Amino acid sequence: MTETRRVIEVVPYNPEWETEFERIKKMIWGYIGDYIVTIEHVGSTSVEGLSAKPIIDLDVVMESYDVFPEIVQRLGEHGYEHEGNFV
């Protein structure tokens, strides 16, 4: 039996990560901006000069969890899938 291993790529810092985050933020804000407070760039790609996995992580901040179902629905209309909490 062959064992499959997941390869995790860590690359040198890329200043385009901030530009990509801003593009994603603008797009998501257009979908759910009336339900949220802000969108923050988080994770290793948000730290200037730090090598990282080239995956843009972000946090969507909402004032009340009551709007969460509507956020999930709206993002779903644009192809996003809610996969639950990864705790």
C-alpha positions as CSV (number, residue, x, y, z in Angstrom):
1,M,0.0,0.0,0.0
2,T,1.4,3.4,-1.0
3,E,1.2,6.1,1.6
4,T,0.2,9.6,0.4
5,R,1.8,12.6,1.9
6,R,0.5,16.1,1.7
7,V,3.2,18.6,0.6
8,I,3.2,21.9,2.3
9,E,4.9,24.6,0.4
10,V,6.5,27.5,2.3
11,V,7.8,30.3,0.0
12,P,9.6,33.6,0.6
13,Y,7.5,36.6,1.4
14,N,5.6,38.1,-1.6
15,P,4.5,41.7,-1.5
16,E,1.6,40.7,-3.9
17,W,-0.1,38.9,-1.0
18,E,-1.3,42.3,0.4
19,T,-2.6,43.3,-3.1
20,E,-4.4,39.9,-3.4
21,F,-5.9,40.3,0.1
22,E,-7.2,43.8,-0.9
23,R,-8.8,42.3,-4.0
24,I,-10.5,39.5,-2.1
25,K,-11.6,41.9,0.7
26,K,-13.2,44.2,-1.9
27,M,-15.0,41.3,-3.5
28,I,-16.3,39.9,-0.2
29,W,-17.3,43.4,1.1
30,G,-19.5,43.7,-2.0
31,Y,-21.3,40.5,-1.1
32,I,-21.8,41.0,2.7
33,G,-20.6,44.5,3.6
34,D,-24.0,45.5,5.0
35,Y,-23.7,42.7,7.6
36,I,-20.1,43.1,8.8
37,V,-17.8,45.5,10.6
38,T,-14.5,44.8,8.8
39,I,-12.4,42.2,7.1
40,E,-8.8,41.6,8.4
41,H,-5.8,40.0,6.8
42,V,-4.5,37.4,9.2
43,G,-2.0,34.5,9.2
44,S,1.5,34.3,7.9
45,T,0.9,36.0,4.6
46,S,-0.1,39.2,6.5
47,V,3.4,39.6,8.1
48,E,5.7,41.6,5.9
49,G,9.0,39.7,5.2
50,L,7.8,36.4,6.7
51,S,8.0,33.2,4.6
52,A,4.6,31.5,4.4
53,K,2.3,29.1,2.7
54,P,0.9,31.1,-0.2
55,I,-2.7,31.0,1.1
56,I,-4.4,34.3,2.0
57,D,-6.2,33.9,5.3
58,L,-8.8,36.5,6.5
59,D,-11.2,37.1,9.3
60,V,-14.6,38.6,8.7
61,V,-15.7,40.5,11.8
62,M,-19.4,40.8,12.5
63,E,-21.1,42.8,15.3
64,S,-23.6,40.0,16.1
65,Y,-23.6,36.3,15.4
66,D,-27.3,36.7,14.5
67,V,-26.3,37.7,11.0
68,F,-24.2,34.7,10.4
69,P,-26.8,32.6,8.6
70,E,-27.4,35.4,6.1
71,I,-23.7,35.8,5.5
72,V,-23.4,32.0,4.8
73,Q,-26.4,32.2,2.4
74,R,-25.0,35.2,0.5
75,L,-21.5,33.9,0.2
76,G,-23.1,30.6,-0.9
77,E,-24.8,32.4,-3.8
78,H,-21.3,33.4,-5.0
79,G,-19.8,29.9,-4.8
80,Y,-18.4,29.8,-1.2
81,E,-19.2,26.8,0.9
82,H,-19.5,26.9,4.7
83,E,-17.6,23.9,6.1
84,G,-18.3,24.5,9.8
85,N,-15.9,25.4,12.6
86,F,-12.4,24.0,12.7
87,V,-11.8,24.0,16.4
